[in-house]
Amino acid sequence: MHAELEQRLRFCGNLPSLPAVALQVIDLANDPDVQLNDLAKVIERDPALVTKLFRAANSPLYGMRRQASNLRQVLNLLGLQGTLALALGFSLMESSRTDTATPLDTEQFWRRSLLTATACRILSERLALKSPDELFLAGLLHGIGILVLSLMMPEDYSLLLNQAADPQKKGPASLDCGRLAGLERERLDADHAEVGAWLLRHWQLPEAICHAVAGSLDPTGTAAPAADQRLAQCVALAIRIADIWIRPNDWQLSPQIAALAQQWFALGEDDYMVVLEAMGKKFPEIANLFRIRSLNALEIAGILDQAREVLAIRNAAQHQSDASQRALPDAPVQRQPALPLPLPRPAPATAGRSARSTRSATPSGLNRQYSFDALTGLFNRQHLEECLRQELSGACTRGWPLSLALIDLDGCTQINATYGHAVGDQLLIALAGLLGGSIRRQDLVTRYGDDAFALLLPASGLKVARPLLERLLTLIRSWRPDQSSRHSVYPNSAGLNSVHPKVSVGLATYPETGLAHCDSVEQLLQAVEQALNQAKADGGDRLAVYGE
């Protein structure tokens, strides 16, 4: 970016500003050891933001079967990046709506931004990308440079906005952002994508988001790392998809956009239409969440029908052309160009926090070298107690529930005696994989003892924990360990397929189940061990709850 423009940006007094809470959330997002309790302390300082996050968590967008009843449950569901995206979106939209100095139609601007963010989220799910919330935020902020420039130089930029309007279209939706970027580069020696990326770096947002915004106009021209280039391609494709919904007659560009989806991500026309249909379903929910006018059902149905029709016409013309080519005796063979990017294989479904989970799973100050169980790869008991201490402190301070369960393999000694310790170890490894893949992302599974595992369920009372553990018991009863499991470290062990494992489960919940005055980790552990012993004494293969 030109040095003179950057200097003007640095000393501009009316750039979009973020409230203190949003800036603190950004700081936490850059902390590799952040805990959700830390995030809760910051969010609690802004009651209006808390209300909006509750509304988001309980909206159809997140599909919770139960209403979130406390802030920790909300943060568990949204996650750090999701909370960051919503906090920035809410604060920026609110501040820009009250600013009358800009020549920009801010309502239309944010509508287009939300459409792009929605398309980004849907594409991330379709492509099995690992950062849907990060991509949603990149889509939401991809045009922030337009808002910045309109605030910094309202009169001069107003002329550019008028010149960039498509003469064949009317109203605010006629703005052609590609044409606008060309005018910006001609007059300012930089475009709004560069300005937006500069502002996001000024706010210290993650570099991947800055790269995605910087490359949103031309993802092929960015020098960002390969993973960030892919994010930029997603945003660039999402912008074109968003324009179908907001710019009159842009549905006619569906064949070109579908071809771009094929080129960049190997998505076929059917995939493209699935994305459009998902947009029609999801955007009304997101628009309602951010108080932006959505499309009505007739508009959505009309755009989808027109997109299907133009694709069908293009395909019919293509088939006719191919038939004509085949009718010519000496016609050269037309070869399709190789696709530059293969369709990524979906990542395996994982839930909960295990040794392979996100960076925030390990508390600050805990020596990571000694946090893992050598056999199963799960976190160990030391890590459990550290996390439990933090969660119990947060639960006692804020009145949140907290559940802890112990799962013990029944008859482990007999299994070792019958099949050998190699099979016993392999069974524990497979069971660890099953537990790690069967719980929610906010929960923690660890190795607790020789043949026992612990499940830590933050912000979960008895009404949540009991059904979850009952379902887990049912799953294990019908489960048969597979000798070829990817968790196996003893591929030549015989007899694993003959084992029909069963488990006993003990559960203790604060402040329920007689633990209203629990004030120590030791007291909670003693209670859950007592419940486990009761389950085993009653014959095993069952759940026992402390205090019942």
C-alpha positions, 0 to 999 in steps of 0.5 A: 500500500502507498506510504502516503495512504497508510500515513493518512490511515494511521492518523485518521480520527474517524476510522471504525473503532472497536469497543474495549470488550471486542479488543480484549476478545481479540487479545484472547484469540491471540493467546495460545493458552486462553481458557473459556473462563478467561473469555467469560470474565471479559464478555460479562463486562458488556451485558448488551453483548451477552444478550446478543450472544445468548440470542445467537446460541439459542437461534436455529443457526446453531441448532441446540436441542436445549436452550443455553441457560448460562454464559459458559454454555453459550461460549462452549457452543460458539467457541473462541473464534465464533464469539470473536466473529459475533462480537466484532460483527455486532459492534461494527454494525451498531457503530456504523448505523449511527455514523452519518458521515459516510456516503455509503449505504451501510445497511446494504453494505452489511447485508452484502457482507453477511451474505458473503459470510454466510456463503463462506460458512456454507462453503467451509462445511461443504469443503470440510475446512477446519475453520468455519468461524474464522472463514465466516469472520473473513467473509464478514469483514472482506469489504471493511476497507470500503467502509474505512475509505468512505469514512476517511474521505467521504466527498472524494470516495462518494465520486468513486462509489458513483462511478463504480455503479453499474449503469444498467442497474439501479439503487445501492445494489448496483455497486460493482466492487470489481470496478470500484477496486480498479478506480481505487487503484487508479486514484489511490494506488491501493484497493479496498481489500488492501486497506481492509487487511491493513485495518485488521492487522491494526486490530491484531486479528489473526494473520489468516483472516488478514490474508483472506481479506487481502486476497479476496479480490484476486486470490491468485495474486496473493503471496500468502501461505497455501492454507491462507490462499485457500481461505482467500479463494473461499472468500472470493467465491463467496463474494460472487455467490453473495452478489447473486442474491443482492445484485439484480440479474447476477443469477445469470452469472451462475455458469461462470461462478459454478465454473470457478467453483469447479476450478478452485475446489472441484465442486460440480454444478450439483454442489454449487446448487446445494450451496445456493439452496443452503444460502436460501435456508440459512441467510434469513436466520443470520440476517434476523440475528444481526437485525438486517433485512433478509429476502422473502420466500418468493425472492429466494425461490425465484433466484434459485429457479433462475439459477437452475434455469440458466445452468440448464440452458448452458448445459443444453447448449454445451451438449448440442455443441459436443454433438456437433463436434462428434458429427465432424469426422476430423474434429480434434479431441477436446481435452478438459484441463486438469483441475488445479485443486482436488476436492479435499477429503472430509476430516474425521469427525472428532468431538471433545478435547483429547490429546489431539485437540485445540491449543486452548485445551492445555491450561497456562503453565502446565508442562505439556511434555507430561500432560499426556498418557503414553498408552492412549494419547489422551490427556492424563490425570494431572491435566484433568485435575488442573482443568477441574480446578479451573472449571470448579472455580468458575462454576462456584463463582458464577453459579454454573453447573459442573459434572464429572464422570468416571468410566471404568472397564469391567472385568479388565483383569479377566480380559488380560488373563484370558487374552493377554496384556497386549489385547487389554492395552489395545482395548483401552486404546480403542475405547479411548478413541471411542470416548474421544469421538463420542462427546461434545467439543467442549467436554474433556476426556482423559485417562484416569487410572489403569482401566478408568477414564474421566469425562469433564462436562463443563456447564452441564447439570444432571439433566444434560449429563445423565442422558449423555452418559446413558447414550454412551453406555448404550453405544458401548454395549453394542460396540465391538473393537475392531482389530484394524482400528486406526487406534491400534498399536498391536496390529498382530494381537489376536482375540480383540474381536472376541471381547465384548467390553462393558463399563461402569460409570459414576457421575457427580454433579455440582451443585446437585447430587448432594454437592451444593457446598463442594469447594475442592477438587478432592471433594468432587473426585471423592464423590465421583469415585464413590458413585463409580464404586456403587455402580460396580457393586451393583453388578457393573454395566450401569450408571450410578449417580452420587447422592442417589 
